[in-house]
Structures are given as structure tokens and as C-alpha cells.
Amino acid sequence: MSDELAELAVRLREFARARDWEQFHTPKNLAMALAGEVGELVAEFQWLTPGESAGLDPETTARVRSELADVTLYLVRLADVLGEDLIGAAHAKLDESGRRYDPDRYRGSARKAPPLAP
């Protein structure tokens, strides 16, 4: 995990410990809280045109930034509780996607690739 993410994970762990919230930070609860925060992020873009979503006004940008922070915090906390290396998992997933989505075959296409054979 990157130094900054590791520091954030430690800070979140200490934040929860100081409030005796570890008892509530089960993987299930953290995943559900993460889903809720993603929903709040999505709601900021609901009904916007593609152009509007790419050029947010300052007030909406501030709300989106806050929701992005919430999503990040819950994701980092969940990974920490599960003992997962979030950056390592992201790199592994990107490597897998690189194998699944050959640039020559998928350039400019939104179609889904079949899963890789085991």
C-alpha cells in the first residue's frame, strides 16, 4: 500500500478506536456504508447531461468532493479491516483488465470482454 494510503488507514483506525467504533466496523457494515456513500455520490450526477456532469459548478464540485472523500474513507477502512492491500489489488485488477481488453480489439468500444480462462 502507498505511504499516503497506509497513513490514512492508520488515522482511520485510530479515529475508530478512540470512539470505540471498531465493534461497528465489520466488513458487512463498512461495505454497506460504502454503498450508501457511492449512492450519495451518484445522486450528485443524477439528471445531469454529460456536458453538465463534466463542467460542475463550484457548489456541486464541493459536494462531489465531499462524497468522494466519504467513499475513499470507507473503502480504505474496509480494506484495512480485511487486511487487503488496496493499491496492490487495484494494480492486479488493472493487469487483468489489460489482458482481457486488447487495445487493438477494444479501442473505442464499450463492449464487455469475456472472462479470462482459469
N, C-alpha and C positions, 0 to 999 in steps of 0.2 A: 504494500500500500504506500502511496506517496506520503512524504513527510507531513504535508498540509492536511491530508485526509486522516492520517494517524493522529495528528494533534487534535483535529476536530472530533474524532471518535473518543479520545481521552476526555476532552472537555465535556462532551455529551454524557459520557459515563459518570463523570464527577457531578455533573448537573443532576442527573437522575439519582445518584447515590445520596447527595445532600438533601434531597426531598423525599427519600425513601420510596422512589417510584420504580425501582428495579423490579419490584413484585408485579408491576403492571406491564413492564416492558417484555412481554413474552413475544416470540416470533409472530404468533397469530395476531396479537393486539397491534404490534408495530406494522405488520402488513396491512391490517385493516385501516389503521391511521394513515398510512402511506397512500392507500387507495382513496381515502377521503380527501387528502390534500391534492392528489392528482385531479380529482373531480373539481376541486375549487380552482385549480389552475385552468382546467378545460373550460370551466364556466366563464372565465375572463375572455375567451375567444369565441364563445357560442354566439352565433348570429352575425359575426363579422365577415365581411367579404375577404377574400385572400389579400387584396390590397390593404384593407384596413388592418388586418392582422399583422402585416409586415411593417406598418407605419403607425404604431400605437402612440396615442397622446401621452403626455407626461404623467397624468394621473393614473391611467391604465398601466403604463410601464411600471410605476411604483407598486401597484397591486400585483402585477405579474412577478416582479422581482421578489416580493414577499412570499408569494406562493411557491416560486422556485426554491427559495430558501427553506420553506417548510418541507417540500418534497426531498430536498437534499438532506436535511437533518434526519428525517425519518429513515431514508434509505441508508445513510451512514450508520445510524443507530442499529437498524435491523442487521446489516452486515456484521457489525461489531458483536452483537448478541449471538449471531450464528457462527462467529469465528471465521467469516469469509473475507478474503482479500478482494475488495470491490474493484480496485484497479486491475488486478490480475484477472478477475472474472470478465471484466469488460474487454481486456486485450484478447483473452481466449475466445470470446464471442465474436469479436471483430475478425480474428484469424479464421474462425469457422465460416463466417459470412463471406470472407474473401475467397474461400474455397468453393462455396455454394454459388456465388454470384460472379462468374467470369465477366470481366469488363466488356469483352467483345460481344458476348451473348446478351448481356443485360443493360448495356448503355442506353439510357433514355427510356427504359421500360420499368413499369411498376409491377410487373407480374411476379408472382411468388415462385421461388425455386423449390424443387423437391428436396426433401431432407437428404442429408448425406447418408450413404450406406454405412452401417456399423463396422 
